[in-house]
Amino acid sequence: ASACEATGWGSDSSVVCLSGGGGGGTRRVAVTAGVRGGTVSEVFSFDVVSLSGMTRGNAASTGSASVTVHGASFGGVGYSVGVRVGASACESSAWMSDTAVACRVGAGSAGTRRVLVTAGERIGSVSETFSFDSPSLSVLTRGNGPSVGATSVTVHGGGFGSVGYTPGVRIEDLDCEASDWVSDTSVLCRTGRVLGGSLRV
């Protein structure tokens, strides 16, 4: 839908056109010469978005983090941009330049994520370029229990998430009878009968 910035007649079989910037996708080209006109479909396209990395490749599992996605072909003007980290859209995204987009990443669970950027009609992605902190354990509120019956213990640490993710706690090779998320720093576990001795959680 955009006219060339400049056009020049070359010959009976050619016309020179200076194309401006544009979003991705293929374009129809229309030429008028006097009162005559002609078109051809899907004959011209702009480069697709390419991603190279992020200024911050890791964040805590709680809160938000501001990151900058670097790459190329985000556009020469402020196109409407969108950034997704894994399956979740960034809380906000802003075009900065043809090579950078700012993104505010929300909270997430541990693991690496694919990052996808859309700029206009162009889309680009890069795999395993952003991650959230893995859970860490520090102490149990009850470090000893009977070998018969059930015992409720609270596992303390960090990176358990800011929402009620489905947690799982194992004591050696046995799953807890029940596990409940309490906060980013604690998970409640109801243990079943286990053998004596010190056990790994």
N, C-alpha and C positions, 0 to 999 in steps of 0.2 A: 504494500500500500504506500510505499515511499518512493518519491522520485529520486533519480540519481542527482548527486550534487552538481555534476557537470556532464554534458553529453557532446559528442562530436561525430559528424558524418565521416566515415572512412572511405566507403565505396558503395557501389550498388549492392554489395553483399555483406557489408559490415558497418557497425556503429560502435563507437567507443563510449563507455560509461564509467564515471567515477562514483562507485557505490559508497554510501555512508555506513556507519556501524549499524548493527542490528542484532536481534535475538536469534537464537538457534532455529533450526528447521529449514526445510527446503522452500524455495520461493518460485512463484510464477513470474516470468519476465514478459512485460508488454512493451512494444515498440510502436511509436507513431511516426509516420513520415508524411508530412502534409496532411491530407485527409485520410490517408491509409493507415491501418493499424493491424498488428499481428501479435499473437501471444504464444508462449510455450510453457508448459507446466513443469514444476519440479526440476528446474535446470540450474538453480543457483542456491548455495547454502552458506551458512556461517559456521565457524568452528564450534565444536561442542565444548562444554565446560570440562576442564581437567583440574584435578586436585593433586597437590604435592605434599601437604602436611598441615599441621596446626601449631600455633605458638604454645599451646598447652595441651599435651596429649593425655593428661590424667587429672582426675578430680576426685574429691571425697564423695562418699555415697549419699551425703546429706547436703542440703543447701544448693545454691546455684553457682555456676562458674562462667566467667566471661572468657571466651576463646576467640581467636582469629583463624579462619580457614584460609590457607594460601593456595593459589593455583593460577589458572589462566583462563581467559575468555569469559570472565564474569560480565563483560560489557563495558563500553566506554561511558555510559551514563547510568544513573541510579535506577536500574531495572528493579522490579519487584522480585526480591530474592527469598528463598526459603531454604533452611538447613535442617536436616534430620540426622540425629545421632541414634543409630540403631533404628528402632521402630517409632521413636518419639521425636516430634518436632521440637526445635529449640523454642524456649519461652519467648524469645525475640530474635530477629535477624535484621541486619542492616548492611546494604551495599556500601563498600568503602572505595574500591577502585576496580580496575579490570583484573587485578590479581589478588584481591583480598575481600573477604566478607566477615563481618563480626556476628557472633552468635552467643546467646546466653543459654547454657546447657542446664537443664533441671537435674534433680536428683535421680540416681539410678542405682541398680544393683551391680555387684562385681562382674568383671569380664570386659573383653574388648568389643568395640562396636564399629560398624561400617558408617562412614559419614557420606551423606548425599546432599548435593547443592543443586538447586534450580535457580536459574537466572533468565527471566523471560520464558522462552520456550526451551531453553537449553538445560540439559541435566548432566551432571558428572558425579562420580562416586569413587571412593577409595576404601579398601577393606582394612579392618583391624588397625585403625589409626587413633582411636580414642578409647580410654578405659576408665573404670571406676575402681576405687580402692577395694581390695579384698578384705573380708572380715578378719579381725585379729582378736585373740583371746588373752585375757590377763589373769582372771581369778574366778573362783566359784564361791558363792556365799555359804555353801555347805560342802566341805571337801571330804566328808566322811559320812557313810550311811550304813544301815544294817544289811546283811547279806540276804535277808528275807523281807518280803513286803516291798512297797514302793516308797520312794523318797523324792521330794520336790527340791530341786536345786536351781539357782539362778546363775547363768553363765554371763560373766561380764567381759567386755572387750570394746571393740569399735568396728564401724563399718557394717553394721547389721541392717542398715537402711533406715530411711526417714518415714516409711509407711509400713503397714503390716504385711510384709512379704511372707511367704510360706517358709518358715525356718525348719531346719532339720538338725538334730543333735544326736551324736553317736558317742557312746562310752565304750571304748575298744571296738568290738565288732557288733555291738547291740544298739539298735535304735532306741531312743527314749520312747516310752509308751505314749507320751504326748509332748509336743513342743509348741510354745506360744511366743510370738514376737512381743516384746514389751517396749523397747525403744532402740535407737541406733546403738546403744551401748549395753543392752542386756536382753537375754532370751531365757524364758522359763522352761525347764525340762523336768518331766516326771519319769524317774528311772524305775525300771523293773528289778527283778532279782538278778544280782550279779555275783561273781566269785570275789573272794577277798583279795586284798592287795592294792597297790597303786595302779590306776588305770588312766589311759590316755583319753582325752575328750576331743 
